[in-house]
Amino acid sequence: MRKIFIVAAMALTLAGCETARQDRQLGGAVIGGGAGALIGGLATNSAGGAVAGGLVGAAAGAIIADSTRPGRCYYITRSGHRRYTRCR
């Protein structure tokens, strides 16, 4: 259980260094991975099925989130204001 908290803390630390696109991909991967692990575990009644479902769900979630992103991105200025621009 302690390892899970350490990995979660490391992931949250790195999450602050992302662009809006990467943030959307990460969110899609987390949601897809959780749903895939739940479905895979329930369908096979095994941990291996949950792991496989989680991996497939995370990949699919990241791809779907990236392909459905809006055409405008934002960045935050030094004064804390949000500025919108076209995504690259």
N, C-alpha and C positions, 0 to 999 in steps of 0.2 A: 504494500500500500504506500509505503514511503517513496518508492521509486516513481509511482504514478504522480505524486505531488511534485517531485523534483522535475520530472519531464514536463508537467503542466506549467510550472513556474518558468522553465527555460523557454517554452513555447510562447508564453505571454510576454516574456522579455523581448523576444525577437519579433513579436507581432507589431511592436511600435515602429519598426523600421520598414514598413511596407507602403507601397503605393495603393491607391484606391482599387486598382485592378487586382493586385495581389491579395488585398483584403477580401475582395469579393470571391476570389478563387478559394481562399482558405475557408471562408464561411460555407461555401458550397461543398468543399471536401469534408468538413466536420459534419454537416447535416447528412450528406450522402453516406459517409462512413458509419455514422451512428445508425441510420436506417438500414443500411446493408448488413451491418453486424446483427441487428435485431432480427431481420428477416432470415438471414442465413442461419442464425442459431436456432430459431424456431422451426425452420424448415427441415434441418438435419438433426436436431437434438445433439449437436456436438460443438466443441470449441473450434475445431477445424473449419466447420461450416460458417461459424461466426466470423472467424478471421478472414476467410475467403470473401464472404459477403461484405465485410468492412472494407477490404482493399478495393474490390470492384466498385462498391458504392462511393468510396472517397474519390476514386479516379473519375467516375461518371459525374459526381457532383461538381468537381472542379471544372471539368470540361463544359458542362451545361451552364454553370455560373459564368464562366468566361464568355461563352458564346451568346449569352443573353444580356450582357452588360449594356448599360446605356451608352450613348455616343459622347457623353460629356464627362470629363474627370474633374477633380478639384485638387487644389493644393492649399496649404495654409501658410499665410505670410508670417513674417516675424511678429507683426502686431496681433496675430491671432485671428485675422479675418480669412474667410474661406473664399477663394477665387476659382471660378470655373473656366475650363478651357477644353478644346477638343482632345480626345484621347489619342495617344500615339501607339 
